[in-house]
């Protein structure tokens, strides 16, 4: 597979996982400074790693959400929680279970913040009741 095919495959996976609207916004924000990085993540993160056959998409989503908690990467966490709910068929309970699992390995403060961040997204999407 050449880089053009890898990019096309990566863009298709990126759109499937994150949704067209999110990817369209990211592409609209490309400029001379960040365009190469956008191409890089499309080819390698999405075209190489997310398309590998071993783990299914759901497992990859769980891994990414848990990793974002561990790394305190809250913007990415929010993006992947939203995508998991909107594009991936996850429920509020699925997100809750990921956060509870990570509370043991990442700590209660990280989980506390993850519940806050995820709760805002879930409420915005109408996925939880007050």
C-alpha positions in Angstrom: 0.0 0.0 0.0 1.4 3.4 -0.9 0.9 6.7 1.1 -2.0 7.8 -1.1 -3.9 4.5 -0.4 -3.0 4.7 3.3 -4.3 8.3 3.5 -7.6 7.3 1.8 -8.0 4.3 4.1 -7.1 6.4 7.1 -9.5 9.2 6.2 -12.3 6.6 5.8 -11.6 5.2 9.2 -11.2 8.6 10.8 -14.6 9.6 9.4 -16.2 6.4 10.6 -14.8 6.8 14.2 -15.0 10.5 14.7 -17.8 11.4 12.3 -17.8 13.6 9.2 -18.6 16.8 11.0 -15.6 16.5 13.3 -13.2 15.5 10.5 -14.5 18.3 8.2 -13.8 20.9 11.0 -10.3 19.5 11.4 -9.7 19.7 7.7 -11.1 23.2 7.5 -8.5 24.2 10.1 -5.6 23.0 8.0 -3.0 25.6 7.1 0.6 25.8 6.0 1.7 25.1 9.6 -0.3 22.0 10.5 -1.2 20.4 7.2 1.6 18.0 7.3 0.7 16.9 10.8 -2.9 16.3 9.7 -1.7 14.2 6.8 0.7 12.3 9.2 -2.0 11.4 11.7 -4.5 10.4 8.9 -1.9 8.1 7.3 -0.4 6.6 10.4 -2.8 6.8 13.4 -5.9 6.2 11.3 -4.5 4.4 8.2 -2.0 2.1 9.9 -3.1 1.6 13.5 -6.9 2.0 13.6 -7.2 -0.3 10.5 -5.2 -3.2 11.9 -7.2 -6.4 12.2 -6.4 -7.6 15.7 -8.7 -5.3 17.8 -12.1 -4.3 16.7 -13.2 -0.6 16.7 -15.0 -0.9 20.0 -11.9 -2.2 21.8 -9.8 0.5 20.3 -12.3 3.1 21.5 -12.1 1.8 25.0 -8.3 1.8 24.9 -8.1 5.4 23.7 -10.6 6.7 26.2 -8.8 5.0 29.0 -5.5 6.2 27.8 -6.7 9.8 27.6 -7.8 9.6 31.2 -4.3 8.3 32.2 -2.6 11.1 30.3 -4.9 13.9 31.4 -5.6 14.7 27.8 -9.1 16.1 28.4 -9.8 17.6 24.9 -9.0 14.3 23.3 -10.9 12.5 26.0 -14.0 14.6 25.3 -13.6 14.1 21.5 -13.4 10.3 21.9 -16.3 10.1 24.4 -18.5 12.1 22.0 -17.5 10.0 19.1 -18.0 6.8 21.1 -21.6 7.9 21.9 -22.5 9.5 18.5 -20.6 7.2 16.1 -19.7 4.1 18.1 -23.0 3.1 19.7 -21.6 3.4 23.2 -24.0 4.1 26.1 -23.5 6.3 29.2 -23.0 3.0 31.1 -20.2 2.0 28.7 -18.4 5.3 29.4 -19.0 5.0 33.2 -17.5 1.5 33.2 -14.3 2.7 31.4 -13.9 5.5 33.9 -14.5 3.2 36.9 -11.9 0.8 35.5 -9.4 3.6 35.1 -10.1 4.9 38.6 -8.2 1.9 39.9 -5.2 2.3 37.7 -5.1 6.1 37.1 -6.4 7.3 40.5 -9.6 8.7 41.9 -8.7 12.4 41.0 -8.4 11.4 37.3 -11.6 9.5 37.4 -13.4 12.3 39.2 -12.3 14.7 36.4 -13.3 12.2 33.8 -16.8 11.9 35.2 -17.1 15.7 35.1 -15.9 15.9 31.5 -17.9 12.9 30.3 -21.0 14.1 32.2 -21.0 17.4 30.3 -20.8 15.6 27.0 -23.4 13.0 27.9 -25.8 15.7 29.2 -25.3 17.7 26.0 -26.2 14.7 23.9 -29.2 13.8 26.1 -27.6 10.5 27.1 -28.1 10.9 30.8 -30.9 11.9 33.1 -30.5 14.6 35.8 
